[in-house]
Amino acid sequence: MKKMSGEAVYVVDGSRSPYLKSTSPTKAMIASDLAIKSAYPLLARQPFSPEELDEVILGCMMSGPDEANIGRVVSLRLGCGKRVPAWTVQSNCGSGMQALDCAARNIASGRADLIMAGGVESMSHAPLLFPPEMTSWLGNLTKAKTFQAKAKLMAKFKPANLKPIIGLLRGLTDPTVGLNMGHTAEILADKFNISRLEMDEYAVLSHQRLLAANEEGRLVEIETIYDWNGNIYDHDEGARPDSSVENLARLKPAFDKKFGKVTPGNSSQITDGAAWLILASEEAVKKHQLPIMGRIVDATWAGNEPREMGLGPVHASTPLLKRNRLNLDKIDYLELNEAFAAQVIGCCRAWADDDYCKKELGLKSAFGQVDPDKLNVDGGAISVGHPVGSSGARIVLHLLHTLEQRKATRGLATLCIGGGQGGAMLVERG
């Protein structure tokens, strides 16, 4: 993939919803609700009208039955007008970051000046599907014209055909290798000799950092939202003040029941949420006198072994940094999405491993060490949550705020993607 070139791409503002624990669909907001409620205050404070956007691009993995091309649905409901094109990106966990990359490249090439892009997911509304046998039976029933034909089909009905296919479980399973994402994390734990204790310690640190960020008011990107019953949501619901290594040690492995180390406690949380950024060209910044949060410098996407899905950040970030003549030491802060503690630790060990870097990345030696004091400094998906379509946008948005708050210059946001892929985005401030 070639380096992004052309016009400068600025991030001028952004917002996100609180990340909410998945609940029953009767209580939760659908994905378009979350996207709209978090975007309203963002658009309301802009000096331009929503109709002046050139595009709206939204990442989402599992939009609902009334949300076909959810990007367009959301755009129209936000008042962007019928003339603003809007579209949807589906790239599993990378969807939100992919939306940002598409927006950035359109601005860099001169095709657009002002784009709102981001990601959303309501995992509470992951579908329940009928198995093929049931859909075939229903299809035949609708075609039957006579009472006798219908009665004959009714006699063939099997109650077992009503057993649903759980969309969330299928969606978190790679059909090409037949592994749930948790099993791929177990593979990394074995590959890099990561202990259960190390995973649990990392998970506790994620919670501690998120709680500290909340107390110190660093999560300024969160917008207060309201559901249709008037309930107020103003903070991420996943933080656990009582999280400890001792408590996590009591949890049983979730995927490899007998020998596994990956548990619900050291994995990302299933959550609902949305995140947005507004990207602008230099011309748009001047025209509307927009503030500048930072600049999107470059982005890269890479494929890797699906059984080792979690190492995608290594495969995407390494060429991105190399072609920008950077190494890990030159990154002030790093947001590496916490799909699993084993996956984050595995990425850090892969970068520091001579053998892995030589064989898998074509390097002469190890790429470098990740400074733990610069990694996910305000927690990550283990504590914040991981609404898959939204996370890629969230980590970029929060990274820009981190750079501002800590008076730093350069940041890297990266994440693994189901199916054996990785995405990485390089941003700068100042």
N, C-alpha and C positions, 0 to 999 in steps of 0.2 A: 504494500500500500504506500502511495506517495505522500510526502509531507504536505499538509494543508498550506496553500499559498494564495496570495492575492490580497484583497482588502483586509484590514484589521477587523477582528470580531470582538466586540465588547459585551460584557454582561453588565447591565445597568440596574437590574433589580431582580428580586425573586421572592418566593414565598412557598410555604408548604403547610399542609394540615398537620395536626398532631397525628402520630401513628397510633392507631387504636387497636386493641386486642380484637381478634376475630370473634364474632358472636353469632348467634343464630340470625339468618337472613331477615327475619321479621323485625329485628331490632336495629340492624345495621343499615348504613347508607350505601346505596349502590355506587359504583365507581364514578359515574358522571356527577353525582351529587358531591362527592369528595373533591373532584377536580374543580367544579364550579365554585363551591364554597371557599376553597383556598385561593382561587383566582380573583374573586370579586374585590377583596381589599387591595390586591396587587394592581389591578387595572384602575381602581378608583383613585389611586394616588398618583397616577401618571399624568403628565401634562398633555398627552395626546389621547385621542378617543380610540376605543377598541376597533372602530372601522378603519383606522389608519395602519393597522397591522398588515403586513404583506402575507403572512401565513400563520396558522396555528398547527403545531405538530405535537402529538401526544402519544407516548408509549404506553401500551397496555397489553397484558398477556391474555386476560380472561374477561373481556367485556360481556355484558349481559345481553339477553335477547332483545331488549329495546335500545341497544347501544351499538348497532352496526355502524362501523366507522365512528367510533366514540369521539375521535378528535373533532369531527364535524358537528356531532350532536352537542358537544360541550361548547364549541365556538359559537354556534347559533344561540344557544341558551345564555351565553355570556353577553350577547349583544354585539358581537363582532360584525354582524351583517352578512347578508347573503353573498356579497362579492368577495369576501375574504376566504380563500381556499383553506381547507383544513383536512388533515389526514392522520392516519394512525400507523404506528410502528409496532411490530411484534417481533421481539428478539429475546424472548424469555427474560432473564434477569437483567439483560442489557438494554431493555426497551427504552427506559428513560434517558440513558446516556446516548443511545443511538439517535433518539429524537433531537437531542442537543447537537450531535455531530452533523446530522442532516441540515439543521438550521444554520450551524456555523459555516458549513461548506457552501450553502446557498448565498450567505452574506459575503463570504470571502470571494466567491466567483462573480459578485456584482449582480446576482439575480434578485436579491432582496436587500432591504435596509432594516426592517424591523420585524422580528419574529418572536412569538411566545411559544416556548417549547418546554416539555417536561414529561412526567409519567404519573400513572395512577394505577391502583389495584384495590379492588374490594375482594379479598380472599374469602370473606364471609359468604360471598355469593358465587363461589366456584360451583359449577353446575353438577347436578346429579343426572346421569344419562341412562336411558334404557339400553340393555344389551341388544346386539343385532337380532337375536331370536325374537325379542319382544317387538322391535320396530317392524320386523318382517310380518309378524302376526297381526299387528295393528294395521299395516298396509293392506294385507289381504282382507281384513275385516271391513275396511272402508270400501273395498272393491266388490264385496259380496252384495248381490242385489236381492236375493230371495231370502225368506225366513229359513228355508232348509239349508241354504249355503252358510248363513250366519250361524245356525245351530251346529252345523258340522265343524266349523272353526272353533266355536265355543267349547266343543267337546275335546278339541286338541290343545286347549290352553293349559300351560304348565305354570303353577305358582312360582317355580324357580326362576321363570323369565322376568319376574318383577324385581329380582335382586339388582339394585342400581350399580352403575359404574360411577365411582366417586371421582369427579373431575380433578379435584385437588391432588389426590394420590397419583392419578395417571399423569397429571401435569408435572409432578415432581419426580417422574420416572423417565429415564432415557430409554426409549424403545429400541434403539440400535444396539445397546449392550445389555438391556434388561435390568438395569440397576437404578434403584432409588438414589437421589442425590446424597442421602445419608450414607449409603454403602460406598459411594465414591470418596467420602470423607474418611471412612474406615480404611480404605486402600492407602490414602495419604498418611494416615497415622502409622500404618505398618511400614510404609516405604521409608519414612523419615524417623522412625522409632520415637514417635510422639506419645508420651505417657498420658494416662487418664488424668493424673494430677496436674500436668502442664495444661491440659485443655480446661480443666475446671478452674485453675488459677487465672487463666486468660479470661474466662467467662466472668469471674468475679470482678476482675479489673474493668471489664466493659461496663458493668453495672455501676461500679464506684465512680467511673469517669462521667457517665451520664448523669448520675445524681449530683455530682459536683458541678457539672455544666448547668443543670437546672437551678441549683442554689445560687450560683454566681451570675445567672442571667445571660448566659452565652448563646442560648438557642433562640436568637432574635428572629430567625426566619419563620418561626411557628406563628400561624394566624389562628386566633380563636374561631372555632366554628360551632354551629348549632345544628342539631338534627331536627327532623320534622315534628318531634314531640317537645321541642324547646329545651332539650338537654344541652349543656355547655361542655365543650371539650377544648382544653387549653394547654395540654401537656401530653407527652408520650406516655402511654400506659404500661409500657413493658418494664420500666425500671423497678428493680426489687431491692429495697433497702436491707432486707434480711439475707441477701445472697452471701453465701460463704462457702469455702471449700468443703467444710464439714457437711453443710446441707446438700450441696451438689453431689457429694460422695454417696448419698443415700439413693440417688436415682439409678434406675436400671438402664442398661444399653437399649436403645430404641430400634436399632437396625440389625446388628449381629447380636442376637439375644444371649449367646453363650460366651463369646470371646470379645465382644465389642467394647469400645470406649466412648463412642458418640452417644450422647444422651440429649433429651430435650433441654437440659440445663446448659450444655455447651454448644447448642445449635441456635441459629437465628429463629426468631419468633414469627409465627404466622400472623400477619397484621394487615390492616387496611390503611391506606393513606395516599396522598397526592403531593407532588412537588412541581414547581414551575420556575423557569427563568425567562427573563426578557433579554434577547440578544439584539444588538444594534450595530450598524455600520458607523464609521466616523461621520458620515454625512448626516445620519439620523441623530447622532449625539449632538452635533452642532445645531441642527434644525430645531430640536426640542429642548436643548440645553439640559441634557440628561446627565446624571451623576454616573461615574464609572466605578463599578465594584472590582473589575478585573478584566482580563483578556483571555480568550480561549486561544491557545497557541497552536495546538495540534492534537490529534486523536488517532488511535490505531486500534484495529480489530485483528484478532488472531485465532486460529484454531489449534487445538491440542488433543491429546488422547482422551476420548470421552470417559473412560474409566478413571481418569485422573482429572476430572472436570475442574476441580478447585484450583489447579495450577494455571488456569487461564490468565490471571493477572501477570504472571511471570512472562508468559509468551507474548502478551500484548505490550506490557510496559517496557520490556528490555529494548526492542527495536525502536520504540517511540523515543526513549531517552537517548539511545545511541545516535539516531539521526539528528537529534537536537544537541549533540555533543555534550551530553550530561550523564552523570551517574547518580547513584542513590545518595551520595554525600551532598550533592548539589540541590536536593529536594528539601525544602524547609519543613513541609508537612505532607503526610501521606494518608489518604483515606482509602483503605483497602476493605471492601465490603465484607462483613463478617458472616458469610453463609454458615460457616462452622468454625469453631476454634481450631480444629485440626487443619482446616484449609488455610487459615491465616498463618498459623505457625509453619505449615508445610511450604507456603510461598516464601516465607523468610528463610527457611532452611534451603530451599532450592536455589535461591539467589546466592547463598553463601557456600554452595557445594560445587567444588571443582568438577567432579565427574558429571553431575547433572548439567551444568552450564556448557561443558564441552560437548556432550552427546546430544542434548536436546536443543541447545540454543546456538551451537556452533561457535562458542567463544573459546578463547585460549585458556581461561581460568574462571574462577568464581566472579560473578558480577559485582557482589558487594554485600555489606551488612545493612540491615534495616535498623535504624535507631528506634528502640521502643518508646522513647520519649517524644517521638515525632509521628507515631503511628496511631491513628484513631484516637486522638487526644481527648475527645468528648464522648467516647463510647462508640459503639457501632450496632450492627443489626442484631447481635445477641441480646442487647438491652433495648435498643431503639425499636427493633422490628424490621421485617424485610417484606414489604408489599412488593412483589417482584417487579412489576412494571414501573414502580416509582423510585426504587433505591438508587438507580444510576444517576437520576437527576438530583436526588437528595444529597448524595455525597459530594457532587460538584458544588452545589449551592452552599453546603456547610463548609466545605474547604475554603471557598472564597471569604466567608465570614471569619474563619479561623485565621487566614492570612491577615485580614484587616485587624482583628482583635489583638493579634500577637505581633503586629508590625513586621510581617514577613513578606517575602516576595514571590516565591515559587512553590507550587503545589502539584501533586499528582493524585488523581482519583482513578481507581481501578477496581474491577470486579470480575468474578468468574461467572460463566453463563452456562446453564444446562445444555448438554449436548457436546461439551468439550470445546468451549470458546472463552475468550477473554476480551475485555475492552479496557482502554486506558485513555485518559484525557489530561493533558498538561495545561495548567492555567498559571497566569502571572498577575501580579498586582503592582501598580506603581509604574 
